[in-house]
Amino acid sequence: MSSVTTNFGRRAFVRWAAGSLALGTLAACAPGVARMAASKARAPAKAMNAKQFNAARRYLRTAYGNIAHVEQGSGETALFLHGFPLNGFQWRGVLPQLADARRCIAPDFLGLGYTEVAAGQSVAPAAQADMLAAFMDALGIARADIVANDSGGAVAQLLATRHPERVRTLLLTNCDTEHECPPAAMAPVIAMSREGTYVGKWLRPWLEDKTLARSPQGLGGMTYCYPDHPTDEAIDMYLSPLVAHAERTHAYALALEENSLAGIGPRLAACTVPLRVVWGMSDPIFSPAGAEYLDRAFPRSRGVRRIAQAKLFFPEEFPDVVATEARALWAAS
């Protein structure tokens, strides 16, 4: 990056850094001055902390259970769908940035986070999509813009094809696709969940040892770019409810074993929802081919933005990128 600074000059470089949508991610994990500049560029605007997020949490009773959710803003609705093993806290930096443009709602999926699942209720992706439709009905929401990550992306695709009238736009980040559902990296998680050991072998040790959780062998090393992510606060928010309800957590993982997107191609081809894809290219969980697949599958795709160093849970590290892309998609649709 020193050559960039020399070529552009100090003031020009600052303007370029502020205006470049990709700086925070193209320079991600780089040392020295470039890392510091990227860190400032990616800093979430007024991100909620755990205390604020917990205070804002509400519960909505549906036939599927009491759905935990956090809401900010007003106007047309946008739903933010989190990944596994996370919950709505993943979007704590995005919601405040978009609250002036949308009624932003981040629900917790059935089986994850703080949602209370009804007895006997399936937590499979198709059931999650139907739950979201019921959730929207209960809130009087006819249509919503959907922003999704990881397993939430599979649910978003099912929602758009099972309930197309409910989806205004789709912004998909690294997530399941028809040919990578579940991804190969889920195999040990599913195997341990079948044995009832996933929580005890992986999640509980990460919750008790935050440094381990951020190590190359932990949640952080596998799914985050920056070595200081996830924060201690985020680890507590994500893993505490999963460890406290191990049976429910294992049930969620086992529900991902079946390819919930098998045969969805023709339905995506018939989908008229505008799509934008933002993909972390250093993700070891979902391959770059997933971005290309989605771009081809949706007839109204608005293209792919590729982020060189980003991994699976980059929406948490770069909320400004998500907010910028969402605004652009909504403005063009």
N, C-alpha and C positions, 0 to 999 in steps of 0.2 A: 504493500500500500504506500510505501514511501515514494515510489516513482509516481504514483497517482498524485500525491501531494505536491511533488515538484512540478509536474506538468500543469496542474490546474492552478497552482498558487493557493495560498492559505484561504483567502476569502472565497475564491471560486470553489475550492474543495468543500468548504462548509456548505455553500449553496447546493453543490452537487450531492453532498451527503444527505442534506435535509430533503432534497427533492427525489432522491433515488428510492424507489419502492423496495429495491432489493438489497440495499446496503446492509441492513441489519442481519440478513441471512447469508449473503454472499461472503461477508467477512466473519461469519459466525465461527466461533472457536479459534479465531486467529489471535496471535499474541500482540502485545504492545499497544501502540497508539491506535491502530485500526480496531482492535478489540474494544478499546474505550469509546471510540466514536460510534461503533456499532451498538454498544451497550446503551449509549444515550439515545440513539435513533430508535431502538426497540423498546425503550422504557414505557410500560403501560401508563396511560393517562388516567389517574384517579382510580386505579385498581382497588377493588374491595379487599380488605383483609378478612381473616377467618371470623373474627368477632362480628364484623359488619355483615358478612355473608350469612352467618348463622342467625343473626337478628332479623335479617330480611326474609328468611325462609318461611314459606307458607305451605299448607297441605290442602289438597283438593281431593275430596272423596269421589271416587268413581267405582264402577263395578270391578275394576282391575286392582283396586287398592287405593290407599291414600297417597297421592302423588306429591312428593316434595318438589318445590320449585322456588326459584328466586326471580323476581321481576323488577325491571327498571324501565322508565320511559313511558311513552304514550303514543297513540296513533295506530297505524297498521302494525300487525304483529310479526315478529321474527322469533322462531324457535331455534335454540342452540342445543344440539345433541352431542353429548360427550362420549368418550371412549371407555374402554375397559382396561384397568380396574379403577377408573376415575368416576367422577360425578359432576354435577353442574358447576362446582367450584373451578373447573377447568376454564370457564369462560369469564372469570372474575375481572379480567383485564379488558375484555371485549365489550361486555354489556355497558359499562359507563361511557365508552367511546361512541356507542351507537344509540344511546338512550334519547338523543335529540331527534333521531330519525325514525325510530321504531319503538313499539312496545316490546321490549326484549325480554324473553322468558327462557330460563334454563331449567328444564325439569330433570329430575333424577330418574333413570330407567328402573323398571321392575327388576329387583334383585341386586341393584347397586345403590350406593349412596344412602340417602335417608328416606327413600320411599318405602312405605309399609305395604307389602304385597298381600293381596287377598288370599285366603286359604285355598290351596289347590290350583291357583292361577299359573298358567304357563308363562315363562319368561323368555320364550323363543323370540327371535326377531320379528316374525309376523305378528305375534301377540303384542309386541312393543309398538308396532306401527298402528295396530287397531286401538291400543291404549291412547296413543297420541291423538287419534281422531276423537275418541271419547273425551279426552282432556280438553281439546279445543271446543267441543260441544258444550261442556260444562262451563267454560269461560266465555261462551258466546262468540267464539272466533270462527269466522267462515273460512278464511284462507290465511296462510302464513308463508313468509320467506323462511327457508330452512337452511341452517348452517350446521354442518356435521363433520365429525372426525371419527376415525377408527370404526368400531362396530356400530357406532351411531350412523355412519355412512350407509351401511347395509340397511338399517331401519329407514333411513331417508329415502333410499331407492324403492323400498317396499311401500312406503307411504305414498310416494309419487305415482306408483302404479296401481296400488289397491284403492287409493283415495285421491285420484288426480285433481279433483276439484278443490282439494284442500291446500294444494301447494302452488304458491305464486312463483317462486324461484328456488333454485338449489345452488348452494355453494358447498362443494365437497372437497375436503382435504384428504390426506392419506387414509384409505379405508378399504373395506372389502369390495371386491368386484366378483362377477360371476365365475371367473376362472381362478380366483384366489380367495375362496370363502369356505372354510376359514384359512388363514395363511398358515404355512408350514410351522411357523414359530409357535403356534398355538398347540401343537401336538403334545408337548410335555405338560402343559397346563391342563389340557383335557384329560390326559392319562392320570395325573395326580388327583384331579377333581373326582374322577371315577373311583379312585381309591380313598377319597376323603382326606388327602394329605396336602393339597395345594396350599391351603391357608397356613398350615403348620410349618411346611417346608420353606415357603417363599414369603408370603405376606407378613406373617407374624415376625420373623426375623428382621424384615425390612422396617416394620413399624418400631421395633425395639432398638434397632441400630440404624440411625439415619445415614451414617457414613456408608454402611453396607448398601443401603438402598440407592445411594448415588454412585456406587462403584460401577465398573464395567460389567460386573456380574449381576447388578441390581436393576431396578426399574429405571433409574436415571441413565445409566450407561447404555441401556438398550433402546430407550425411547426419547431421550432428551439430548440436545446438542451441548448445552452449557453444563460444566461439572458442578455448578452450585444449584442445579435443578434436579428433582423437585426440592423445594424448600422444606425445612422441618415442618412448617405450618401446613404445607400442602400434603405432605406424607401423612400427617395426623388426620387431616380432613378426608383424604381418600381411603386410607387403609383401616382406620379405626372401625367404621361400620361394617367393613367386610370381615375383619377378624372377629368382631362381636357376633356376627351372624354367618358362621362358616358354612353351614348347610345351605343357606340361601346363595352364598357366593359360589359354592361348587355347582349348584343347580344352574346358575347363570352361565358358567363356563361350559357345562355339559350341553346346554341348549345351543351353543355355537358349533357343536360338532357336525351337525348336518348342514349341507350347503343350502342356506336359505335363499340364495340368489340363483340357484340352478334353473335354467330355462327362462330367465328374465329378459334375455336379449330382445326378443320380438316386442315385448311390452315397453322396453325402453325406447325402441325404435319408433313406437307409436306415441311416445310421450311428447307433449308440446311445451313442457316446462323449460324455461331458459336455465342453462347450466353454466357454471364457471368452476373450473378445477384449479386448485392451488396445491402443489405437491412437493413435499420434502424429498430430495433426491438421494439423501444419505440414510434413508430409512432401511434398516435390515429386516423389518417385518413385512412391509408391503413394497413390492417392486415398482419401478417406474412404469412398467408395462400397464399397471392399473390406471394411471393417468391417461395413457393413450387409449385404452379401452373405453373409458368413460367419454372421452372426447369424440370417439367414433360412434358410440352407442346412442348418444342423445342428439337428435336432429337439430336442436337449437342450442348446441354447445357454443359458448363464447370463448373457447380456447383454454389453454393450460398455462399457468404460470409455474415455472420450475424454480425451486429454491435449493441451491447447490448443497449447502451443508446441513440443511434441516432434517430432523428425524420425525418420527411418528407424531409426537405431541407438541409439535412446533406452535400450534395456535396458542398454547399457554405461554411460550417464550416470546412470541412475536404477535401480540394482540393487535398492534397497529397495522400489520400486514392484513390480517383478517378483516379489520374494520375498513381499511381502504378498499379492499376487493369487494366487500359487501356493498359499500356505498356505490361503487362503480356499477356493479350488477344491478342493483335496485334502480339506479338512475336510468339505465339503458333498457329496462324491461317495462 
